[in-house]
């Protein structure tokens, strides 16, 4: 019987944002835990070792959404597929009737469709979930006559938008995303959210006062949640932030 390799590169592809790599490693210091990682160039996009805050993004955002729309069936957008943890946690909410996952890295979508990542098969087979290959930020700020989050349904509105793409509003994967985090960009996105709906965002940084000012200029209510998680690499707890905002309505 052959032992699994300690480190394996499962796929490598070029994308408009640079080279993207899917790899799997066995962490001997963590009882041979199998960890999946997505790299974009030298940047870590996602690791299955750290999923607490990605899942909290869905739970916190959808808790606010379910409170705003009690008993209703929810149409939800996830910006950024990654390894699928935000999307899967959203589907764990029985209130979610449709989930549109927008990602600009086509290989990431293909890895899920081919079952190369642990959650891929489940997401692909869930009839509520579909993947949209496209630029979340362009879709978010699209004009009413342009394709929005769901390119097949112009003008469609959603109950919640959950975003996990950039490291934070100040630490971007691509500088072209910067406009989205300003009031005009955020305001444009709200055209695709039902009145009283929710926008929630993951950030790897502590709450940022300047970004909160932008959010408060656009949304009816905003709050931050600092979410701790165990970091076995550093041997201590780390923290990330989830912003949860409600549109006017």
C-alpha positions in Angstrom: 0.0 0.0 0.0 1.5 3.3 -1.1 1.5 6.3 1.3 0.0 9.5 0.1 2.6 12.2 -0.9 3.3 14.8 1.7 3.0 17.6 -0.9 1.2 17.4 -4.2 0.5 20.1 -6.9 -2.9 19.1 -8.2 -3.3 21.7 -10.9 -1.6 24.8 -12.3 -3.1 27.2 -14.8 -2.6 30.8 -16.1 -5.5 33.2 -15.6 -6.1 36.9 -16.3 -5.0 37.6 -12.7 -1.8 35.4 -12.9 -0.9 31.8 -12.2 -3.3 29.9 -10.0 -2.3 26.7 -8.3 -4.2 24.0 -6.4 -2.1 22.0 -4.0 -2.6 19.4 -1.3 -0.3 18.8 1.7 -0.2 16.4 4.6 0.6 18.2 7.9 2.7 15.8 9.9 2.6 18.2 12.9 -1.2 18.0 12.9 -1.7 14.3 13.0 -1.3 14.0 9.2 -4.1 16.4 8.5 -4.8 16.7 4.7 -4.9 20.4 3.8 -5.9 21.9 0.4 -4.5 25.3 -0.6 -5.2 27.7 -3.5 -2.4 30.1 -4.5 -2.6 33.1 -6.8 1.0 33.8 -7.7 2.7 34.2 -4.3 -0.6 35.0 -2.5 -2.5 32.5 -0.4 -6.1 32.7 -1.6 -7.5 29.9 0.6 -6.5 27.1 2.9 -8.8 24.4 4.2 -6.8 24.8 7.5 -8.6 28.1 8.0 -12.3 28.1 7.3 -13.9 29.4 10.5 -14.3 33.0 9.3 -15.4 32.1 5.8 -18.2 30.0 7.3 -19.0 32.8 9.8 -19.4 35.1 6.9 -22.4 33.0 5.7 -23.8 32.4 9.2 -23.6 36.1 10.3 -24.8 37.5 6.9 -27.7 35.0 6.6 -28.8 35.4 10.2 -29.3 39.1 9.5 -31.0 38.3 6.3 -33.4 35.7 7.9 -34.3 38.3 10.5 -35.0 40.9 7.8 -37.1 38.4 5.7 -38.6 36.0 8.3 -40.0 32.8 6.7 -39.0 33.9 3.1 -37.0 31.9 0.6 -33.7 33.6 0.0 -31.8 34.3 -3.2 -28.1 34.7 -2.2 -24.9 35.7 -4.0 -21.4 34.6 -2.9 -18.5 36.5 -4.4 -15.4 34.3 -4.5 -15.7 30.5 -4.6 -12.3 29.5 -3.2 -12.5 26.1 -1.6 -16.3 26.4 -1.3 -16.7 26.8 2.5 -18.7 30.1 2.4 -20.9 28.6 -0.3 -21.5 25.3 1.5 -22.3 27.0 4.8 -24.8 29.2 2.9 -26.5 26.1 1.5 -26.7 24.7 5.1 -29.4 27.4 5.6 -32.7 25.8 4.5 -34.0 29.3 3.8 -31.6 29.6 0.8 -33.5 28.6 -2.3 -30.8 29.8 -4.8 -27.1 30.4 -4.5 -25.2 32.2 -7.3 -21.4 31.9 -6.8 -19.4 34.4 -8.9 -15.7 33.8 -9.5 -13.2 35.3 -12.0 -10.8 32.3 -11.8 -12.2 29.7 -14.2 -9.9 27.0 -13.0 -11.3 27.3 -9.5 -14.8 26.6 -10.8 -13.5 23.7 -12.8 -11.8 22.2 -9.8 -15.2 22.0 -8.1 -16.9 20.6 -11.1 -14.3 17.9 -11.5 -14.3 17.0 -7.8 -10.7 18.0 -7.2 -11.5 19.8 -3.9 -13.4 18.2 -1.0 -16.6 20.3 -1.2 -16.7 20.3 -5.0 -19.0 17.4 -5.6 -21.6 18.5 -3.1 -21.8 22.0 -4.4 -22.0 20.9 -8.0 -24.8 18.4 -7.3 -26.9 20.8 -5.2 -29.6 22.1 -7.5 -29.8 25.4 -5.6 -26.2 26.3 -6.5 -24.8 27.5 -9.7 -21.4 29.0 -10.6 -21.0 32.2 -12.7 -17.7 32.7 -14.4 -17.2 36.4 -14.3 -15.7 39.5 -12.6 -17.7 40.0 -9.3 -16.8 43.7 -9.2 -17.9 44.5 -12.7 -21.1 42.5 -12.1 -21.7 44.3 -8.8 -21.5 47.8 -10.4 -23.2 46.9 -13.7 -25.8 49.3 -15.1 -29.4 48.1 -15.1 -29.2 47.1 -18.8 -25.9 45.1 -18.3 -25.4 41.6 -16.9 -25.5 41.5 -13.1 -24.6 38.8 -10.7 -26.9 36.4 -12.6 -26.1 37.0 -16.3 -29.2 35.0 -17.3 -31.7 37.3 -15.4 -31.1 41.0 -16.1 -32.3 43.1 -13.2 -32.6 40.3 -10.7 -32.4 41.3 -7.1 -31.0 39.2 -4.2 -31.7 39.0 -0.5 -28.0 38.8 0.5 -24.6 39.3 -1.1 -21.6 37.7 0.7 -18.2 38.7 -0.4 -14.8 37.0 0.2 -12.3 37.9 -2.5 -9.8 40.5 -1.5 -7.7 40.2 1.7 -9.4 43.4 2.9 -10.7 46.7 1.6 -7.2 48.0 1.9 -5.3 44.9 0.7 -6.6 44.0 -2.8 -5.8 41.2 -5.1 -6.1 43.7 -8.0 -6.0 47.5 -7.7 -9.0 47.6 -10.2 -11.2 46.5 -7.3 -10.5 49.7 -5.3 -13.5 51.6 -6.7 -16.0 49.0 -5.4 -15.1 49.8 -1.8 -15.9 53.5 -2.2 -19.4 54.8 -1.6 -20.2 55.0 -5.4 -19.2 51.4 -6.0 -21.1 50.1 -2.9 -24.2 52.2 -3.8 -24.2 50.7 -7.4 -24.2 47.2 -5.9 -27.3 47.9 -3.8 -29.4 48.0 -7.0 -29.1 44.3 -7.0 -30.1 43.8 -3.4 -33.7 43.8 -2.2 -34.7 46.8 0.0 -33.8 45.7 3.6 -31.4 43.1 2.3 -27.9 42.3 3.4 -24.3 42.8 2.3 -21.6 41.0 4.2 -17.9 41.0 3.7 -14.9 39.0 5.0 -11.7 40.9 5.8 -8.4 39.7 7.1 -7.7 43.0 8.8 -9.2 44.5 12.0 -12.3 46.8 11.5 -11.3 49.8 9.4 -12.8 53.2 10.3 -12.5 54.7 6.8 -14.3 51.7 5.3 -17.0 51.9 7.9 -17.5 55.5 7.0 -18.1 54.4 3.4 -20.5 51.7 4.4 -22.4 54.0 6.7 -22.8 56.5 3.8 -24.6 53.9 1.7 -26.3 51.4 4.1 -29.1 51.8 6.7 -27.1 49.9 9.3 -23.7 48.4 9.6 -21.9 46.3 12.2 -18.6 44.5 12.6 -17.9 41.1 14.1 -14.3 40.2 15.1 -14.1 36.4 14.7 -11.3 34.5 16.4 -10.0 31.2 15.1 -7.2 28.8 16.0 -4.0 29.2 14.0 -2.0 26.0 14.5 0.8 27.4 12.3 1.4 30.3 14.7 0.4 28.3 17.8 -2.1 30.9 18.9 -5.5 32.4 18.0 -5.8 34.8 15.1 -8.7 37.1 14.2 -10.5 38.3 11.1 -13.5 40.7 10.6 -16.9 40.2 9.1 -18.9 43.3 8.2 -22.7 43.0 8.0 -24.8 45.8 6.5 -28.5 46.2 5.7 -29.8 48.2 2.8 -32.4 50.9 3.1 -35.9 49.7 2.8 
